[in-house]
């Protein structure tokens, strides 16, 4: 039943990539030290200073009291 199969040329699969090079001991130690340093910097950045407060400084007091919906803005505005 070859009439059911389309006559399309399918190219052969590409050859597999070469295996990755082995890292030396010095490279592994350097990578570990850089990783630890980056982790420490990331932990220092986290904290109360990076917290985003929803609605802080978003609306004036005049607009909040004029609408009559309350004084605190929400995430929806």
PDB file of N, H, CA, C and O in Angstrom:
ATOM      1  N   UNK A   1       0.827  -1.195   0.000  1.00  0.00           N
ATOM      2  CA  UNK A   1       0.000   0.000   0.000  1.00  0.00           C
ATOM      3  C   UNK A   1       0.862   1.246   0.000  1.00  0.00           C
ATOM      4  O   UNK A   1       0.710   2.116   0.857  1.00  0.00           O
ATOM      5  N   UNK A   2       1.735   1.327  -0.928  1.00  0.00           N
ATOM      6  H   UNK A   2       1.859   0.620  -1.625  1.00  0.00           H
ATOM      7  CA  UNK A   2       2.630   2.474  -0.990  1.00  0.00           C
ATOM      8  C   UNK A   2       1.914   3.732  -1.454  1.00  0.00           C
ATOM      9  O   UNK A   2       2.471   4.819  -1.297  1.00  0.00           O
ATOM     10  N   UNK A   3       0.723   3.651  -2.013  1.00  0.00           N
ATOM     11  H   UNK A   3       0.271   2.768  -2.141  1.00  0.00           H
ATOM     12  CA  UNK A   3       0.018   4.846  -2.459  1.00  0.00           C
ATOM     13  C   UNK A   3      -0.506   5.673  -1.290  1.00  0.00           C
ATOM     14  O   UNK A   3      -0.888   6.826  -1.490  1.00  0.00           O
ATOM     15  N   UNK A   4      -0.536   5.125  -0.081  1.00  0.00           N
ATOM     16  H   UNK A   4      -0.225   4.188   0.082  1.00  0.00           H
ATOM     17  CA  UNK A   4      -0.987   5.870   1.092  1.00  0.00           C
ATOM     18  C   UNK A   4       0.126   6.681   1.735  1.00  0.00           C
ATOM     19  O   UNK A   4      -0.144   7.600   2.508  1.00  0.00           O
ATOM     20  N   UNK A   5       1.364   6.354   1.428  1.00  0.00           N
ATOM     21  H   UNK A   5       1.584   5.607   0.800  1.00  0.00           H
ATOM     22  CA  UNK A   5       2.493   7.068   2.010  1.00  0.00           C
ATOM     23  C   UNK A   5       2.905   8.226   1.100  1.00  0.00           C
ATOM     24  O   UNK A   5       3.023   8.037  -0.111  1.00  0.00           O
ATOM     25  N   UNK A   6       3.126   9.418   1.657  1.00  0.00           N
ATOM     26  H   UNK A   6       3.030   9.572   2.640  1.00  0.00           H
ATOM     27  CA  UNK A   6       3.560  10.533   0.811  1.00  0.00           C
ATOM     28  C   UNK A   6       4.998  10.325   0.337  1.00  0.00           C
ATOM     29  O   UNK A   6       5.814   9.722   1.033  1.00  0.00           O
ATOM     30  N   UNK A   7       5.286  10.830  -0.849  1.00  0.00           N
ATOM     31  H   UNK A   7       4.623  11.320  -1.415  1.00  0.00           H
ATOM     32  CA  UNK A   7       6.629  10.706  -1.415  1.00  0.00           C
ATOM     33  C   UNK A   7       7.433  11.944  -1.025  1.00  0.00           C
ATOM     34  O   UNK A   7       7.592  12.873  -1.817  1.00  0.00           O
ATOM     35  N   UNK A   8       7.921  11.940   0.170  1.00  0.00           N
ATOM     36  H   UNK A   8       7.792  11.185   0.814  1.00  0.00           H
ATOM     37  CA  UNK A   8       8.689  13.055   0.719  1.00  0.00           C
ATOM     38  C   UNK A   8      10.061  12.534   1.120  1.00  0.00           C
ATOM     39  O   UNK A   8      10.182  11.498   1.773  1.00  0.00           O
ATOM     40  N   UNK A   9      11.091  13.269   0.717  1.00  0.00           N
ATOM     41  H   UNK A   9      10.992  14.111   0.186  1.00  0.00           H
ATOM     42  CA  UNK A   9      12.448  12.891   1.090  1.00  0.00           C
ATOM     43  C   UNK A   9      12.724  13.363   2.510  1.00  0.00           C
ATOM     44  O   UNK A   9      12.574  14.550   2.801  1.00  0.00           O
ATOM     45  N   UNK A  10      13.113  12.484   3.376  1.00  0.00           N
ATOM     46  H   UNK A  10      13.236  11.520   3.139  1.00  0.00           H
ATOM     47  CA  UNK A  10      13.459  12.823   4.761  1.00  0.00           C
ATOM     48  C   UNK A  10      14.970  12.692   4.889  1.00  0.00           C
ATOM     49  O   UNK A  10      15.518  11.600   4.738  1.00  0.00           O
ATOM     50  N   UNK A  11      15.650  13.817   5.171  1.00  0.00           N
ATOM     51  H   UNK A  11      15.205  14.704   5.294  1.00  0.00           H
ATOM     52  CA  UNK A  11      17.110  13.751   5.288  1.00  0.00           C
ATOM     53  C   UNK A  11      17.529  12.935   6.509  1.00  0.00           C
ATOM     54  O   UNK A  11      16.783  12.841   7.484  1.00  0.00           O
ATOM     55  N   UNK A  12      18.711  12.351   6.453  1.00  0.00           N
ATOM     56  H   UNK A  12      19.316  12.427   5.660  1.00  0.00           H
ATOM     57  CA  UNK A  12      19.183  11.574   7.611  1.00  0.00           C
ATOM     58  C   UNK A  12      19.446  12.478   8.811  1.00  0.00           C
ATOM     59  O   UNK A  12      19.678  13.676   8.653  1.00  0.00           O
ATOM     60  N   UNK A  13      19.411  11.916   9.978  1.00  0.00           N
ATOM     61  H   UNK A  13      19.223  10.942  10.107  1.00  0.00           H
ATOM     62  CA  UNK A  13      19.632  12.672  11.210  1.00  0.00           C
ATOM     63  C   UNK A  13      21.076  13.175  11.257  1.00  0.00           C
ATOM     64  O   UNK A  13      21.982  12.494  10.775  1.00  0.00           O
ATOM     65  N   UNK A  14      21.300  14.367  11.837  1.00  0.00           N
ATOM     66  H   UNK A  14      20.564  14.919  12.229  1.00  0.00           H
ATOM     67  CA  UNK A  14      22.664  14.880  11.943  1.00  0.00           C
ATOM     68  C   UNK A  14      23.491  14.031  12.904  1.00  0.00           C
ATOM     69  O   UNK A  14      22.938  13.344  13.763  1.00  0.00           O
ATOM     70  N   UNK A  15      24.795  14.077  12.762  1.00  0.00           N
ATOM     71  H   UNK A  15      25.244  14.635  12.064  1.00  0.00           H
ATOM     72  CA  UNK A  15      25.637  13.288  13.663  1.00  0.00           C
ATOM     73  C   UNK A  15      25.552  13.828  15.091  1.00  0.00           C
ATOM     74  O   UNK A  15      25.292  15.016  15.281  1.00  0.00           O
ATOM     75  N   UNK A  16      25.764  12.994  16.078  1.00  0.00           N
ATOM     76  H   UNK A  16      25.976  12.029  15.923  1.00  0.00           H
ATOM     77  CA  UNK A  16      25.675  13.457  17.466  1.00  0.00           C
ATOM     78  C   UNK A  16      26.799  14.448  17.775  1.00  0.00           C
ATOM     79  O   UNK A  16      27.878  14.362  17.188  1.00  0.00           O
ATOM     80  N   UNK A  17      26.553  15.382  18.687  1.00  0.00           N
ATOM     81  H   UNK A  17      25.676  15.451  19.163  1.00  0.00           H
ATOM     82  CA  UNK A  17      27.586  16.352  19.042  1.00  0.00           C
ATOM     83  C   UNK A  17      28.749  15.669  19.761  1.00  0.00           C
ATOM     84  O   UNK A  17      28.582  14.595  20.339  1.00  0.00           O
ATOM     85  N   UNK A  18      29.914  16.289  19.723  1.00  0.00           N
ATOM     86  H   UNK A  18      30.050  17.162  19.253  1.00  0.00           H
ATOM     87  CA  UNK A  18      31.057  15.685  20.419  1.00  0.00           C
ATOM     88  C   UNK A  18      30.842  15.724  21.935  1.00  0.00           C
ATOM     89  O   UNK A  18      30.125  16.596  22.425  1.00  0.00           O
ATOM     90  N   UNK A  19      31.434  14.820  22.668  1.00  0.00           N
ATOM     91  H   UNK A  19      32.016  14.111  22.270  1.00  0.00           H
ATOM     92  CA  UNK A  19      31.252  14.820  24.125  1.00  0.00           C
ATOM     93  C   UNK A  19      31.886  16.074  24.743  1.00  0.00           C
ATOM     94  O   UNK A  19      32.872  16.594  24.221  1.00  0.00           O
ATOM     95  N   UNK A  20      31.324  16.552  25.844  1.00  0.00           N
ATOM     96  H   UNK A  20      30.523  16.130  26.268  1.00  0.00           H
ATOM     97  CA  UNK A  20      31.867  17.761  26.477  1.00  0.00           C
ATOM     98  C   UNK A  20      33.265  17.503  27.040  1.00  0.00           C
ATOM     99  O   UNK A  20      33.598  16.392  27.453  1.00  0.00           O
ATOM    100  N   UNK A  21      34.060  18.556  27.041  1.00  0.00           N
ATOM    101  H   UNK A  21      33.789  19.459  26.705  1.00  0.00           H
ATOM    102  CA  UNK A  21      35.421  18.451  27.575  1.00  0.00           C
ATOM    103  C   UNK A  21      35.367  18.350  29.100  1.00  0.00           C
ATOM    104  O   UNK A  21      34.505  18.952  29.741  1.00  0.00           O
ATOM    105  N   UNK A  22      36.277  17.600  29.658  1.00  0.00           N
ATOM    106  H   UNK A  22      36.977  17.111  29.137  1.00  0.00           H
ATOM    107  CA  UNK A  22      36.339  17.444  31.104  1.00  0.00           C
ATOM    108  C   UNK A  22      36.998  18.677  31.722  1.00  0.00           C
ATOM    109  O   UNK A  22      38.031  19.146  31.244  1.00  0.00           O
ATOM    110  N   UNK A  23      36.390  19.194  32.784  1.00  0.00           N
ATOM    111  H   UNK A  23      35.551  18.813  33.172  1.00  0.00           H
ATOM    112  CA  UNK A  23      36.942  20.357  33.474  1.00  0.00           C
ATOM    113  C   UNK A  23      38.061  19.908  34.407  1.00  0.00           C
ATOM    114  O   UNK A  23      37.988  18.850  35.032  1.00  0.00           O
ATOM    115  N   UNK A  24      39.091  20.733  34.482  1.00  0.00           N
ATOM    116  H   UNK A  24      39.151  21.592  33.974  1.00  0.00           H
ATOM    117  CA  UNK A  24      40.201  20.422  35.376  1.00  0.00           C
ATOM    118  C   UNK A  24      39.859  20.727  36.818  1.00  0.00           C
ATOM    119  O   UNK A  24      38.828  21.335  37.106  1.00  0.00           O
ATOM    120  N   UNK A  25      40.714  20.308  37.712  1.00  0.00           N
ATOM    121  H   UNK A  25      41.551  19.814  37.478  1.00  0.00           H
ATOM    122  CA  UNK A  25      40.497  20.536  39.146  1.00  0.00           C
ATOM    123  C   UNK A  25      40.490  22.028  39.471  1.00  0.00           C
ATOM    124  O   UNK A  25      39.689  22.495  40.280  1.00  0.00           O
ATOM    125  N   UNK A  26      41.397  22.771  38.826  1.00  0.00           N
ATOM    126  H   UNK A  26      42.048  22.392  38.168  1.00  0.00           H
ATOM    127  CA  UNK A  26      41.484  24.216  39.085  1.00  0.00           C
ATOM    128  C   UNK A  26      40.212  24.921  38.626  1.00  0.00           C
ATOM    129  O   UNK A  26      39.717  25.813  39.315  1.00  0.00           O
ATOM    130  N   UNK A  27      39.679  24.529  37.468  1.00  0.00           N
ATOM    131  H   UNK A  27      40.081  23.804  36.909  1.00  0.00           H
ATOM    132  CA  UNK A  27      38.446  25.139  36.971  1.00  0.00           C
ATOM    133  C   UNK A  27      37.268  24.840  37.891  1.00  0.00           C
ATOM    134  O   UNK A  27      36.416  25.700  38.118  1.00  0.00           O
ATOM    135  N   UNK A  28      37.224  23.635  38.413  1.00  0.00           N
ATOM    136  H   UNK A  28      37.916  22.937  38.229  1.00  0.00           H
ATOM    137  CA  UNK A  28      36.135  23.258  39.306  1.00  0.00           C
ATOM    138  C   UNK A  28      36.186  24.063  40.595  1.00  0.00           C
ATOM    139  O   UNK A  28      35.149  24.513  41.083  1.00  0.00           O
ATOM    140  N   UNK A  29      37.371  24.250  41.151  1.00  0.00           N
ATOM    141  H   UNK A  29      38.214  23.885  40.754  1.00  0.00           H
ATOM    142  CA  UNK A  29      37.509  25.047  42.381  1.00  0.00           C
ATOM    143  C   UNK A  29      37.134  26.496  42.133  1.00  0.00           C
ATOM    144  O   UNK A  29      36.471  27.118  42.964  1.00  0.00           O
ATOM    145  N   UNK A  30      37.551  27.038  40.999  1.00  0.00           N
ATOM    146  H   UNK A  30      38.089  26.533  40.324  1.00  0.00           H
ATOM    147  CA  UNK A  30      37.236  28.433  40.686  1.00  0.00           C
ATOM    148  C   UNK A  30      35.729  28.615  40.512  1.00  0.00           C
ATOM    149  O   UNK A  30      35.165  29.603  40.983  1.00  0.00           O
ATOM    150  N   UNK A  31      35.078  27.670  39.839  1.00  0.00           N
ATOM    151  H   UNK A  31      35.536  26.867  39.457  1.00  0.00           H
ATOM    152  CA  UNK A  31      33.640  27.756  39.639  1.00  0.00           C
ATOM    153  C   UNK A  31      32.885  27.662  40.969  1.00  0.00           C
ATOM    154  O   UNK A  31      31.892  28.360  41.173  1.00  0.00           O
ATOM    155  N   UNK A  32      33.355  26.806  41.861  1.00  0.00           N
ATOM    156  H   UNK A  32      34.162  26.239  41.696  1.00  0.00           H
ATOM    157  CA  UNK A  32      32.710  26.682  43.167  1.00  0.00           C
ATOM    158  C   UNK A  32      32.854  27.969  43.975  1.00  0.00           C
ATOM    159  O   UNK A  32      31.912  28.393  44.644  1.00  0.00           O
ATOM    160  N   UNK A  33      34.026  28.588  43.914  1.00  0.00           N
ATOM    161  H   UNK A  33      34.792  28.244  43.371  1.00  0.00           H
ATOM    162  CA  UNK A  33      34.243  29.836  44.655  1.00  0.00           C
ATOM    163  C   UNK A  33      33.367  30.953  44.097  1.00  0.00           C
ATOM    164  O   UNK A  33      32.789  31.725  44.863  1.00  0.00           O
ATOM    165  N   UNK A  34      33.262  31.048  42.768  1.00  0.00           N
ATOM    166  H   UNK A  34      33.731  30.421  42.146  1.00  0.00           H
ATOM    167  CA  UNK A  34      32.415  32.077  42.169  1.00  0.00           C
ATOM    168  C   UNK A  34      30.943  31.841  42.493  1.00  0.00           C
ATOM    169  O   UNK A  34      30.188  32.792  42.696  1.00  0.00           O
ATOM    170  N   UNK A  35      30.544  30.596  42.538  1.00  0.00           N
ATOM    171  H   UNK A  35      31.157  29.824  42.373  1.00  0.00           H
ATOM    172  CA  UNK A  35      29.162  30.272  42.864  1.00  0.00           C
ATOM    173  C   UNK A  35      28.828  30.677  44.297  1.00  0.00           C
ATOM    174  O   UNK A  35      27.772  31.255  44.553  1.00  0.00           O
ATOM    175  N   UNK A  36      29.721  30.376  45.220  1.00  0.00           N
ATOM    176  H   UNK A  36      30.579  29.906  45.011  1.00  0.00           H
ATOM    177  CA  UNK A  36      29.493  30.754  46.619  1.00  0.00           C
ATOM    178  C   UNK A  36      29.429  32.269  46.773  1.00  0.00           C
ATOM    179  O   UNK A  36      28.604  32.785  47.527  1.00  0.00           O
ATOM    180  N   UNK A  37      30.294  32.976  46.064  1.00  0.00           N
ATOM    181  H   UNK A  37      30.964  32.557  45.452  1.00  0.00           H
ATOM    182  CA  UNK A  37      30.309  34.440  46.146  1.00  0.00           C
ATOM    183  C   UNK A  37      29.002  35.017  45.603  1.00  0.00           C
ATOM    184  O   UNK A  37      28.442  35.942  46.192  1.00  0.00           O
ATOM    185  N   UNK A  38      28.520  34.483  44.496  1.00  0.00           N
ATOM    186  H   UNK A  38      28.975  33.731  44.017  1.00  0.00           H
ATOM    187  CA  UNK A  38      27.271  34.971  43.917  1.00  0.00           C
ATOM    188  C   UNK A  38      26.095  34.672  44.836  1.00  0.00           C
ATOM    189  O   UNK A  38      25.174  35.482  44.940  1.00  0.00           O
ATOM    190  N   UNK A  39      26.111  33.531  45.498  1.00  0.00           N
ATOM    191  H   UNK A  39      26.859  32.873  45.414  1.00  0.00           H
ATOM    192  CA  UNK A  39      25.043  33.179  46.429  1.00  0.00           C
ATOM    193  C   UNK A  39      25.027  34.135  47.615  1.00  0.00           C
ATOM    194  O   UNK A  39      23.959  34.561  48.054  1.00  0.00           O
ATOM    195  N   UNK A  40      26.194  34.473  48.131  1.00  0.00           N
ATOM    196  H   UNK A  40      27.062  34.127  47.774  1.00  0.00           H
ATOM    197  CA  UNK A  40      26.268  35.401  49.260  1.00  0.00           C
ATOM    198  C   UNK A  40      25.749  36.775  48.871  1.00  0.00           C
ATOM    199  O   UNK A  40      25.038  37.410  49.649  1.00  0.00           O
ATOM    200  N   UNK A  41      26.097  37.244  47.667  1.00  0.00           N
ATOM    201  H   UNK A  41      26.675  36.728  47.035  1.00  0.00           H
ATOM    202  CA  UNK A  41      25.615  38.554  47.212  1.00  0.00           C
ATOM    203  C   UNK A  41      24.104  38.555  47.048  1.00  0.00           C
ATOM    204  O   UNK A  41      23.443  39.534  47.392  1.00  0.00           O
ATOM    205  N   UNK A  42      23.555  37.466  46.525  1.00  0.00           N
ATOM    206  H   UNK A  42      24.092  36.670  46.246  1.00  0.00           H
ATOM    207  CA  UNK A  42      22.109  37.383  46.332  1.00  0.00           C
ATOM    208  C   UNK A  42      21.390  37.387  47.672  1.00  0.00           C
ATOM    209  O   UNK A  42      20.326  37.993  47.800  1.00  0.00           O
ATOM    210  N   UNK A  43      21.956  36.720  48.671  1.00  0.00           N
ATOM    211  H   UNK A  43      22.820  36.228  48.567  1.00  0.00           H
ATOM    212  CA  UNK A  43      21.321  36.700  49.994  1.00  0.00           C
ATOM    213  C   UNK A  43      21.387  38.064  50.661  1.00  0.00           C
ATOM    214  O   UNK A  43      20.472  38.439  51.395  1.00  0.00           O
ATOM    215  N   UNK A  44      22.459  38.811  50.414  1.00  0.00           N
ATOM    216  H   UNK A  44      23.202  38.506  49.818  1.00  0.00           H
ATOM    217  CA  UNK A  44      22.563  40.149  50.998  1.00  0.00           C
ATOM    218  C   UNK A  44      21.526  41.083  50.395  1.00  0.00           C
ATOM    219  O   UNK A  44      21.033  41.978  51.082  1.00  0.00           O
ATOM    220  N   UNK A  45      21.184  40.895  49.124  1.00  0.00           N
ATOM    221  H   UNK A  45      21.584  40.168  48.566  1.00  0.00           H
ATOM    222  CA  UNK A  45      20.224  41.772  48.462  1.00  0.00           C
ATOM    223  C   UNK A  45      18.809  41.551  48.969  1.00  0.00           C
ATOM    224  O   UNK A  45      18.009  42.487  48.993  1.00  0.00           O
ATOM    225  N   UNK A  46      18.487  40.326  49.376  1.00  0.00           N
ATOM    226  H   UNK A  46      19.136  39.566  49.357  1.00  0.00           H
ATOM    227  CA  UNK A  46      17.136  40.048  49.858  1.00  0.00           C
ATOM    228  C   UNK A  46      16.952  40.654  51.241  1.00  0.00           C
ATOM    229  O   UNK A  46      17.907  40.816  52.001  1.00  0.00           O
ATOM    230  N   UNK A  47      15.725  40.977  51.545  1.00  0.00           N
ATOM    231  H   UNK A  47      14.949  40.845  50.928  1.00  0.00           H
ATOM    232  CA  UNK A  47      15.435  41.507  52.867  1.00  0.00           C
ATOM    233  C   UNK A  47      14.335  42.547  52.811  1.00  0.00           C
ATOM    234  O   UNK A  47      13.596  42.630  51.830  1.00  0.00           O
ATOM    235  N   UNK A  48      14.232  43.334  53.860  1.00  0.00           N
ATOM    236  H   UNK A  48      14.833  43.266  54.656  1.00  0.00           H
ATOM    237  CA  UNK A  48      13.159  44.312  53.952  1.00  0.00           C
ATOM    238  C   UNK A  48      13.307  45.407  52.896  1.00  0.00           C
ATOM    239  O   UNK A  48      12.306  45.981  52.468  1.00  0.00           O
ATOM    240  N   UNK A  49      14.506  45.700  52.478  1.00  0.00           N
ATOM    241  H   UNK A  49      15.319  45.234  52.825  1.00  0.00           H
ATOM    242  CA  UNK A  49      14.704  46.756  51.495  1.00  0.00           C
ATOM    243  C   UNK A  49      14.184  46.401  50.124  1.00  0.00           C
ATOM    244  O   UNK A  49      13.887  47.301  49.338  1.00  0.00           O
ATOM    245  N   UNK A  50      14.061  45.124  49.802  1.00  0.00           N
ATOM    246  H   UNK A  50      14.302  44.393  50.441  1.00  0.00           H
ATOM    247  CA  UNK A  50      13.601  44.739  48.478  1.00  0.00           C
ATOM    248  C   UNK A  50      12.110  44.403  48.444  1.00  0.00           C
ATOM    249  O   UNK A  50      11.603  44.005  47.395  1.00  0.00           O
ATOM    250  N   UNK A  51      11.402  44.550  49.554  1.00  0.00           N
ATOM    251  H   UNK A  51      11.814  44.873  50.406  1.00  0.00           H
ATOM    252  CA  UNK A  51       9.984  44.249  49.605  1.00  0.00           C
ATOM    253  C   UNK A  51       9.196  45.359  48.919  1.00  0.00           C
ATOM    254  O   UNK A  51       9.416  46.539  49.191  1.00  0.00           O
ATOM    255  N   UNK A  52       8.286  44.987  48.037  1.00  0.00           N
ATOM    256  H   UNK A  52       8.107  44.028  47.815  1.00  0.00           H
ATOM    257  CA  UNK A  52       7.451  45.958  47.337  1.00  0.00           C
ATOM    258  C   UNK A  52       6.115  46.036  48.061  1.00  0.00           C
ATOM    259  O   UNK A  52       5.436  45.024  48.238  1.00  0.00           O
ATOM    260  N   UNK A  53       5.748  47.221  48.473  1.00  0.00           N
ATOM    261  H   UNK A  53       6.299  48.043  48.329  1.00  0.00           H
ATOM    262  CA  UNK A  53       4.495  47.430  49.182  1.00  0.00           C
ATOM    263  C   UNK A  53       3.459  47.885  48.176  1.00  0.00           C
ATOM    264  O   UNK A  53       3.657  48.896  47.501  1.00  0.00           O
ATOM    265  N   UNK A  54       2.363  47.161  48.062  1.00  0.00           N
ATOM    266  H   UNK A  54       2.202  46.340  48.609  1.00  0.00           H
ATOM    267  CA  UNK A  54       1.319  47.509  47.108  1.00  0.00           C
ATOM    268  C   UNK A  54       0.614  48.776  47.555  1.00  0.00           C
ATOM    269  O   UNK A  54       0.170  48.885  48.697  1.00  0.00           O
ATOM    270  N   UNK A  55       0.519  49.708  46.663  1.00  0.00           N
ATOM    271  H   UNK A  55       0.880  49.619  45.735  1.00  0.00           H
ATOM    272  CA  UNK A  55      -0.236  50.918  46.927  1.00  0.00           C
ATOM    273  C   UNK A  55       0.533  52.007  47.638  1.00  0.00           C
ATOM    274  O   UNK A  55      -0.047  53.060  47.904  1.00  0.00           O
ATOM    275  N   UNK A  56       1.787  51.827  47.959  1.00  0.00           N
ATOM    276  H   UNK A  56       2.258  50.971  47.743  1.00  0.00           H
ATOM    277  CA  UNK A  56       2.541  52.868  48.645  1.00  0.00           C
ATOM    278  C   UNK A  56       2.800  54.019  47.678  1.00  0.00           C
ATOM    279  O   UNK A  56       3.519  53.869  46.691  1.00  0.00           O
ATOM    280  N   UNK A  57       2.202  55.169  47.980  1.00  0.00           N
ATOM    281  H   UNK A  57       1.618  55.291  48.783  1.00  0.00           H
ATOM    282  CA  UNK A  57       2.398  56.342  47.133  1.00  0.00           C
ATOM    283  C   UNK A  57       1.658  56.257  45.816  1.00  0.00           C
ATOM    284  O   UNK A  57       1.972  57.007  44.892  1.00  0.00           O
ATOM    285  N   UNK A  58       0.697  55.379  45.701  1.00  0.00           N
ATOM    286  H   UNK A  58       0.442  54.770  46.452  1.00  0.00           H
ATOM    287  CA  UNK A  58      -0.018  55.201  44.443  1.00  0.00           C
ATOM    288  C   UNK A  58      -1.145  56.225  44.290  1.00  0.00           C
ATOM    289  O   UNK A  58      -1.356  56.737  43.191  1.00  0.00           O
ATOM    290  N   UNK A  59      -1.861  56.528  45.349  1.00  0.00           N
ATOM    291  H   UNK A  59      -1.690  56.111  46.242  1.00  0.00           H
ATOM    292  CA  UNK A  59      -3.008  57.419  45.232  1.00  0.00           C
ATOM    293  C   UNK A  59      -2.893  58.536  46.264  1.00  0.00           C
ATOM    294  O   UNK A  59      -2.301  58.368  47.331  1.00  0.00           O
ATOM    295  N   UNK A  60      -3.475  59.674  45.916  1.00  0.00           N
ATOM    296  H   UNK A  60      -3.956  59.810  45.050  1.00  0.00           H
ATOM    297  CA  UNK A  60      -3.509  60.800  46.856  1.00  0.00           C
ATOM    298  C   UNK A  60      -4.647  60.589  47.851  1.00  0.00           C
ATOM    299  O   UNK A  60      -5.560  59.797  47.616  1.00  0.00           O
ATOM    300  N   UNK A  61      -4.574  61.310  48.961  1.00  0.00           N
ATOM    301  H   UNK A  61      -3.832  61.953  49.152  1.00  0.00           H
ATOM    302  CA  UNK A  61      -5.651  61.226  49.942  1.00  0.00           C
ATOM    303  C   UNK A  61      -6.929  61.841  49.395  1.00  0.00           C
ATOM    304  O   UNK A  61      -8.025  61.415  49.761  1.00  0.00           O
ATOM    305  N   UNK A  62      -6.805  62.841  48.521  1.00  0.00           N
ATOM    306  H   UNK A  62      -5.915  63.187  48.224  1.00  0.00           H
ATOM    307  CA  UNK A  62      -7.995  63.513  47.993  1.00  0.00           C
ATOM    308  C   UNK A  62      -8.798  62.584  47.092  1.00  0.00           C
ATOM    309  O   UNK A  62     -10.028  62.607  47.140  1.00  0.00           O
ATOM    310  N   UNK A  63      -8.150  61.778  46.284  1.00  0.00           N
ATOM    311  H   UNK A  63      -7.151  61.759  46.246  1.00  0.00           H
ATOM    312  CA  UNK A  63      -8.885  60.873  45.396  1.00  0.00           C
ATOM    313  C   UNK A  63      -9.517  59.732  46.177  1.00  0.00           C
ATOM    314  O   UNK A  63     -10.600  59.264  45.824  1.00  0.00           O
ATOM    315  N   UNK A  64      -8.856  59.281  47.231  1.00  0.00           N
ATOM    316  H   UNK A  64      -7.976  59.661  47.518  1.00  0.00           H
ATOM    317  CA  UNK A  64      -9.396  58.179  48.015  1.00  0.00           C
ATOM    318  C   UNK A  64     -10.640  58.605  48.775  1.00  0.00           C
ATOM    319  O   UNK A  64     -11.593  57.833  48.876  1.00  0.00           O
ATOM    320  N   UNK A  65     -10.650  59.823  49.312  1.00  0.00           N
ATOM    321  H   UNK A  65      -9.876  60.450  49.230  1.00  0.00           H
ATOM    322  CA  UNK A  65     -11.821  60.277  50.060  1.00  0.00           C
ATOM    323  C   UNK A  65     -12.913  60.763  49.122  1.00  0.00           C
ATOM    324  O   UNK A  65     -14.091  60.718  49.476  1.00  0.00           O
ATOM    325  N   UNK A  66     -12.545  61.230  47.928  1.00  0.00           N
ATOM    326  H   UNK A  66     -11.588  61.266  47.641  1.00  0.00           H
ATOM    327  CA  UNK A  66     -13.552  61.722  47.000  1.00  0.00           C
ATOM    328  C   UNK A  66     -14.377  60.575  46.422  1.00  0.00           C
ATOM    329  O   UNK A  66     -15.566  60.753  46.160  1.00  0.00           O
ATOM    330  N   UNK A  67     -13.794  59.444  46.223  1.00  0.00           N
ATOM    331  H   UNK A  67     -12.827  59.300  46.436  1.00  0.00           H
ATOM    332  CA  UNK A  67     -14.540  58.311  45.666  1.00  0.00           C
ATOM    333  C   UNK A  67     -15.385  57.629  46.725  1.00  0.00           C
ATOM    334  O   UNK A  67     -16.395  57.006  46.399  1.00  0.00           O
ATOM    335  N   UNK A  68     -14.995  57.734  47.976  1.00  0.00           N
ATOM    336  H   UNK A  68     -14.174  58.240  48.241  1.00  0.00           H
ATOM    337  CA  UNK A  68     -15.775  57.156  49.059  1.00  0.00           C
ATOM    338  C   UNK A  68     -15.553  55.661  49.220  1.00  0.00           C
ATOM    339  O   UNK A  68     -16.322  55.010  49.927  1.00  0.00           O
ATOM    340  N   UNK A  69     -14.535  55.093  48.594  1.00  0.00           N
ATOM    341  H   UNK A  69     -13.910  55.621  48.020  1.00  0.00           H
ATOM    342  CA  UNK A  69     -14.311  53.656  48.691  1.00  0.00           C
ATOM    343  C   UNK A  69     -13.397  53.290  49.837  1.00  0.00           C
ATOM    344  O   UNK A  69     -13.237  52.109  50.143  1.00  0.00           O
ATOM    345  N   UNK A  70     -12.801  54.264  50.471  1.00  0.00           N
ATOM    346  H   UNK A  70     -12.932  55.224  50.222  1.00  0.00           H
ATOM    347  CA  UNK A  70     -11.888  53.965  51.552  1.00  0.00           C
ATOM    348  C   UNK A  70     -10.596  54.722  51.336  1.00  0.00           C
ATOM    349  O   UNK A  70     -10.422  55.398  50.323  1.00  0.00           O
ATOM    350  N   UNK A  71      -9.700  54.607  52.281  1.00  0.00           N
ATOM    351  H   UNK A  71      -9.840  54.058  53.104  1.00  0.00           H
ATOM    352  CA  UNK A  71      -8.478  55.376  52.195  1.00  0.00           C
ATOM    353  C   UNK A  71      -7.271  54.588  51.730  1.00  0.00           C
ATOM    354  O   UNK A  71      -6.233  55.182  51.436  1.00  0.00           O
ATOM    355  N   UNK A  72      -7.372  53.265  51.654  1.00  0.00           N
ATOM    356  H   UNK A  72      -8.215  52.782  51.892  1.00  0.00           H
ATOM    357  CA  UNK A  72      -6.200  52.492  51.280  1.00  0.00           C
ATOM    358  C   UNK A  72      -6.354  51.930  49.878  1.00  0.00           C
ATOM    359  O   UNK A  72      -7.364  51.289  49.589  1.00  0.00           O
ATOM    360  N   UNK A  73      -5.400  52.144  49.012  1.00  0.00           N
ATOM    361  H   UNK A  73      -4.579  52.665  49.246  1.00  0.00           H
ATOM    362  CA  UNK A  73      -5.482  51.586  47.669  1.00  0.00           C
ATOM    363  C   UNK A  73      -5.221  50.079  47.682  1.00  0.00           C
ATOM    364  O   UNK A  73      -4.535  49.569  48.568  1.00  0.00           O
ATOM    365  N   UNK A  74      -5.760  49.391  46.719  1.00  0.00           N
ATOM    366  H   UNK A  74      -6.317  49.806  45.999  1.00  0.00           H
ATOM    367  CA  UNK A  74      -5.566  47.957  46.616  1.00  0.00           C
ATOM    368  C   UNK A  74      -4.763  47.628  45.370  1.00  0.00           C
ATOM    369  O   UNK A  74      -4.369  48.529  44.630  1.00  0.00           O
ATOM    370  N   UNK A  75      -4.520  46.362  45.133  1.00  0.00           N
ATOM    371  H   UNK A  75      -4.840  45.630  45.735  1.00  0.00           H
ATOM    372  CA  UNK A  75      -3.785  45.967  43.940  1.00  0.00           C
ATOM    373  C   UNK A  75      -4.557  46.272  42.668  1.00  0.00           C
ATOM    374  O   UNK A  75      -3.957  46.477  41.613  1.00  0.00           O
ATOM    375  N   UNK A  76      -5.888  46.304  42.755  1.00  0.00           N
ATOM    376  H   UNK A  76      -6.376  46.137  43.612  1.00  0.00           H
ATOM    377  CA  UNK A  76      -6.701  46.577  41.587  1.00  0.00           C
ATOM    378  C   UNK A  76      -6.870  48.062  41.323  1.00  0.00           C
ATOM    379  O   UNK A  76      -7.404  48.448  40.284  1.00  0.00           O
ATOM    380  N   UNK A  77      -6.431  48.885  42.230  1.00  0.00           N
ATOM    381  H   UNK A  77      -5.997  48.572  43.074  1.00  0.00           H
ATOM    382  CA  UNK A  77      -6.499  50.322  41.997  1.00  0.00           C
ATOM    383  C   UNK A  77      -7.543  50.939  42.761  1.00  0.00           C
ATOM    384  O   UNK A  77      -7.733  52.152  42.678  1.00  0.00           O
TER     385      UNK A  77
END
